Amino acid sequence: MANIINKYNPQTFFHPGETLAEKLQEMCMGPKEFAVRTGKPEKTVFAILKGKSSITADMAVQFENVLKIPAHFWLNMQRNYDEFVARKERLELLNQSTQWARNFPIADMQKKGWLPVRTTIEEKTAELLAFFSLSSHTGWEDYYCKQQLKVAFRISLSHTKECHAVSAWLRKGDLQAAELNAQPYIEKKFKDSLPVIKKIMAKHPKDLFKQLQTICFDAGVKVVHTSCIKKAPINGSTRWLNDTPLIQLTGRYNRYDIFWVTFFHEAGHILLHGKKEIFMEDVDYSDKDLQKEKEADEFAIKWTLSKDEEKEILQRKVIKVGEVVEFSKKFNTHPAIIIGRLQHEKVIPFTFGKQFIEPVEFE
């Protein structure tokens, strides 16, 4: 990201009216005479001399014959002055946004490479605004809290705990998705890809995330991994960017079973609930639809380890490690899925089968 604060900018540019006043004094010409000679209203000339009006291209051309100074001289002076004023106002706006910036886990965002490392809070604020592609903190509030662009961001984070960190995590997903090319979304193709994805889940290849991304891309679904940041304890999210669905995953807890349950949960949102909402897991927000979350949960159960399959396993009074492996082969799932489910249901202790709870490699 460009750091405009660190670019060299002269401390002061004077309004061209000051230079004009000096030139008229040198020529022993008063403002009234200058107004007559240039054909400009007297009040306009006085306004320029007082720095209250700008020199336009038309004026600069009219000034040439009288002052013997090229028009571009005055236009450059005016442009430099206007930019100086704008940057001064920008700095004041940054100062007003610094308190807003302090709400973000900036140090963690810098550590993860989301933001360049900066020293002063003003520099950090400028980088944070650039990260969001916003001019001021009020723009962030309008977008993420007041839903001024509801067509693009369909939920309000105003009542969400740690809304600043959550918005940063979502924004990072947007930036990651923008770098990826996917085919146009075809619902049938995505549905048909789920059995193939389940086989990947069962086999746990080293490049499983790359394979998952490729299969989903081919069906028009973008899948990105965005690591958790402080104050944003999210497992995953689903939303539509224009006509392209995006699944954003964190790999939180670094558990194989949680990763896949989250993926199929998000896939359920895409196939069951359409384009009109944003879904975030493990985060409470005002627009959260608990019924739709339940439906996505059921969808994930169906594709990872169905209720009937779980029931068959639970018919065993004592579950042994070897039986977990056998059941995983029978149901085309991974032992970690079975272990995770049974731990969640408190059927087995968390020490049982921990050798199967493997991490997911994203790189």
BELCORTA-V716212 format. One record per pair of residues at least 24 apart in sequence whose ideal C-beta (glycine too) atoms are under 6 Angstrom apart, sorted by sequence separation. I is the first residue (numbers start at 0). J is the second residue. If there is no record, write none. Layout:
# BELCORTA-V716212
i->{I,I}
j->{J,J}
This chain:
# BELCORTA-V716212
i->{37,53,100,220,221,222,223,224,227,244,192,235,97,100,234,268,20,37,93,96,237,267,304,36,189,323,188,235,16,93,189,237,264,267,16,93,304,320,185,303,16,185,181,182,184,239,264,14,183,263,304,99,182,181,15,96,131,238,260,263,96,181,263,237,179,92,236,260,22,259,176,235,233,234,176,234,175,233,232,233,172,172,171,15,113,184,200,103,104,168,15,102,15,168,103,164,176,14,164,165,12,164,12,161,176,12,172,8,256,255,256,256,258,254,255,255,197,253,250,4,4,107,107,153,154,104,153,104,159,0,104,158,0,154,201,203,201,154,201,200,224,208}
j->{61,77,124,244,245,246,247,248,251,269,218,261,124,127,261,295,48,65,121,124,265,295,332,65,218,352,218,265,47,124,220,268,295,298,48,125,336,352,218,336,50,219,216,217,219,274,299,50,219,299,340,136,219,219,54,135,170,277,299,302,136,221,303,278,221,135,279,303,66,303,221,280,279,280,223,281,223,281,281,282,223,225,225,73,171,243,259,163,164,228,76,163,77,231,167,228,240,80,230,231,79,231,80,230,245,83,247,86,335,335,336,339,359,356,357,359,302,358,359,122,125,228,229,276,277,228,277,229,284,126,230,285,129,284,331,333,332,286,333,333,361,361}
